[in-house]
Amino acid sequence: QLQASGGGLVQASGSLRLSCAFDGHTFLRQTKGWFRQSPGKEREFVAANTWNGRSTSYADSVKGRFTLTSDMAKNTLYLQMTSLEPSDTAAYYCVVRDGGIKMSVRDYPHWGQGTLVTVSS
């Protein structure tokens, strides 16, 4: 029901766009976003937006570099990542929840499989 793609290997300062295809019948009007998990670290919030696009939140570490958008006609969530840094290396997971934006792992009951992003220095 959540299918993430777009990960890969990129050099520092490069860009990458992640996609998350979701089931429009199930997840059309829910808050959607991304978390990531680097090796040896806990999963952390990256970005999320409400289904109507009225509210978007970003982690401080990605503000100004990452942009979250949705294409409701294609039932797809995008995370455009620019100025990538080695510290952005992680498995990225798309997530869905009812209600507004939250930043805790426990608040998101629906998770896609991860897509791996590796940023080389």
C-alpha positions as CSV (number, residue, x, y, z in Angstrom):
1,Q,0.0,0.0,0.0
2,L,3.1,2.3,0.3
3,Q,5.8,1.7,-2.3
4,A,8.9,3.8,-1.9
5,S,11.5,4.2,-4.7
6,G,14.2,6.5,-6.0
7,G,17.0,5.8,-3.7
8,G,20.6,5.3,-4.9
9,L,24.2,6.5,-4.7
10,V,24.9,10.2,-5.1
11,Q,27.9,12.4,-4.5
12,A,27.8,15.1,-1.8
13,S,26.1,18.3,-3.0
14,G,24.1,16.2,-5.5
15,S,20.3,15.8,-5.7
16,L,17.9,12.9,-5.6
17,R,14.1,12.5,-5.7
18,L,12.3,9.9,-3.7
19,S,8.8,8.7,-4.6
20,C,6.2,7.0,-2.6
21,A,3.2,5.5,-4.4
22,F,0.2,5.0,-2.1
23,D,-3.2,3.4,-2.3
24,G,-5.5,6.3,-3.1
25,H,-8.6,4.4,-1.8
26,T,-7.0,3.9,1.6
27,F,-4.6,6.8,2.1
28,L,-6.0,9.7,0.1
29,R,-6.9,12.0,3.0
30,Q,-4.2,11.2,5.5
31,T,-1.0,13.0,6.6
32,K,2.0,11.5,4.7
33,G,5.7,11.9,5.1
34,W,9.1,10.5,5.4
35,F,11.3,9.1,8.2
36,R,14.9,7.9,7.8
37,Q,17.3,5.6,9.6
38,S,21.0,5.9,9.4
39,P,23.2,2.9,10.4
40,G,23.4,2.6,14.2
41,K,20.9,5.3,14.8
42,E,17.2,5.5,15.6
43,R,14.6,6.4,13.0
44,E,14.0,10.1,12.7
45,F,11.4,12.4,11.2
46,V,12.3,14.0,7.9
47,A,9.2,15.7,6.6
48,A,5.4,15.4,6.4
49,N,2.4,17.2,5.0
50,T,-1.3,17.1,5.5
51,W,-3.3,15.6,2.6
52,N,-4.6,19.0,1.5
53,G,-1.2,20.5,1.5
54,R,-2.1,23.3,3.9
55,S,0.7,22.3,6.4
56,T,4.2,20.9,5.9
57,S,6.8,20.3,8.4
58,Y,10.5,19.6,8.0
59,A,13.2,18.4,10.4
60,D,15.7,21.2,11.1
61,S,18.5,19.2,9.5
62,V,16.8,19.2,6.1
63,K,15.1,22.6,6.0
64,G,16.0,24.5,2.9
65,R,17.4,21.4,1.2
66,F,14.5,19.0,1.0
67,T,11.0,19.7,-0.5
68,L,8.0,17.5,0.1
69,T,5.2,17.5,-2.5
70,S,2.2,15.4,-3.4
71,D,0.6,14.6,-6.7
72,M,-2.9,13.5,-5.8
73,A,-3.8,12.6,-9.3
74,K,-0.9,10.1,-9.3
75,N,-1.3,9.1,-5.7
76,T,2.3,9.8,-5.2
77,L,4.4,11.6,-2.6
78,Y,7.7,13.1,-3.5
79,L,10.8,14.1,-1.5
80,Q,13.1,16.3,-3.5
81,M,16.5,16.3,-1.9
82,T,19.2,18.8,-2.8
83,S,22.6,19.7,-1.5
84,L,22.9,16.2,-0.1
85,E,25.5,15.5,2.6
86,P,27.1,12.3,3.7
87,S,25.0,12.6,6.9
88,D,21.8,12.2,4.8
89,T,22.9,8.6,4.1
90,A,20.0,6.4,5.4
91,A,17.1,4.2,4.6
92,Y,14.2,6.4,3.9
93,Y,10.6,5.3,4.7
94,C,7.3,6.8,3.6
95,V,4.7,6.9,6.3
96,V,1.0,7.7,6.7
97,R,-1.2,8.6,9.7
98,D,-4.7,9.9,10.4
99,G,-4.8,13.4,11.8
100,G,-2.3,16.2,11.7
101,I,1.5,16.1,11.5
102,K,3.5,14.4,14.2
103,M,7.2,13.8,14.4
104,S,7.4,10.6,16.5
105,V,7.8,7.1,15.0
106,R,5.0,5.8,17.2
107,D,2.5,8.2,15.7
108,Y,2.7,6.6,12.3
109,P,1.0,3.2,12.0
110,H,1.6,2.7,8.2
111,W,5.1,2.3,6.8
112,G,6.4,1.5,3.4
113,Q,9.6,-0.5,2.8
114,G,12.8,1.6,2.9
115,T,14.6,3.0,0.0
116,L,18.4,3.4,0.6
117,V,20.1,6.7,-0.1
118,T,23.9,6.8,0.0
119,V,25.8,10.1,-0.2
120,S,29.5,9.8,-0.9
121,S,31.9,12.5,0.1
